[in-house]
Amino acid sequence: MYEFDAALTHAINSLAERSGALDFLMAWISTIGVPLLILAVVVRWWSPTDRPHTRHVLVATGLSFLLGLALNQLILLFVHRMRPYDGGVTHLLIDRSADYSFPSDHATATFAIAAAFLLHGMRRAGLSFLAAAALVTFSRVYVGTHYASDVLGGALTGTLAAFIVRIGYREDTRIDRLVTGIF
């Protein structure tokens, strides 16, 4: 299985350094993609459309994001996978990372956002966030910082976190009304 993962990772990363513009774009997406998605979520707080439901989804999205990253920290206690550039599988287009490779925090964060929107019935926004998540995760392999299985693992962690939040954080409860009534 490692051979397939390494070959797929190398194939994606070998697309790099063919176009300076594409390399710049992928490095930019890899670096700024998560903050841009967070900003896109935050600005929806003041959306006039179905405000209570929208705000519930936004809080659930934030909880999914945080839970996904917390799950990653638990996984990192047991899984210490080196980065593909350290193993000679990829060449790196951005700065080195200080932590382990599996799972990808970028994939976890972006897929937690997309899954939260989709699981709460905001299909159109969820599909837009899903497309952005796919682009961010692809960019992480393209720039050489993750194996393909790292971003797949992160996507699964983020989606699992969104499912857990969907089950545990109910709309129109006292705590939900309190939190969504802020501002």
Residue, then its C-alpha position, 0 to 999 in steps of 0.5 A: m500500500y505504501e508503494f501506491d501512496a508514494a507513487l500517487t504522491h510523487a505523480i501529483n508532486s511531479l506536476a510541480e516546477r512545470s509552470g511558475a504561475l501554477d506553482f505560485l498558485m498552488a503554494w498560495i492556496s496551500t498557505i492561505g486556503v484555510p484562513l480564507l475558508i475560515l473568513a468565508v465562514v465567519v462573514r456568513w454570521w451576519s447573513p440575513t437569510d434564515r439567521p437562526h439556522t445559518r448561525h447554528v450551522l456556523v457554530a457547528t462548523g466551528l465545533s467540527f473544525l476544532l474537534g477535527l484538529a483535536l482528533n488529529q492531535l490524538i492521532l499524532l500521539f500514536v502515528h509519527r509519519m515522516r514527511p514525503y520530502d524527508g523520504g525522498v518522495t517529493h520535492l518541496l515548494i514551500d517551507r518545511s513543516a515542524d510536525y508529522s505528516f499524518p493526518s493533514d491538518h489542512a485537509t481536516a480543517t477544510f473537510a470539517i467545514a465542508a461536511a458541516f455545511l453539507l450535514h446541516g442541509m446547506r448544500r450549495a455552500g457545502l458543495s462550494f466549500l467541498a470544492a475549495a477543500a479538494l483544491v486545498t488538499f490537492s495543493r498540499v500534495y502538489v507542493g510536496t508537504h503531504y502524502a496523498s493518504d495524509v490528506l485522505g486521512g485528514a478528510l476522513t477526520g474532518t468529516l468524522a468530526a462534523f458527524i459527531v458534532r451533527i449528532g451532539y449539537r442540536e439546533d434550537t436548544r437552550i445553549d444553541r439559542l444562547v450562542t446563536g443570539i450573540f451579536 
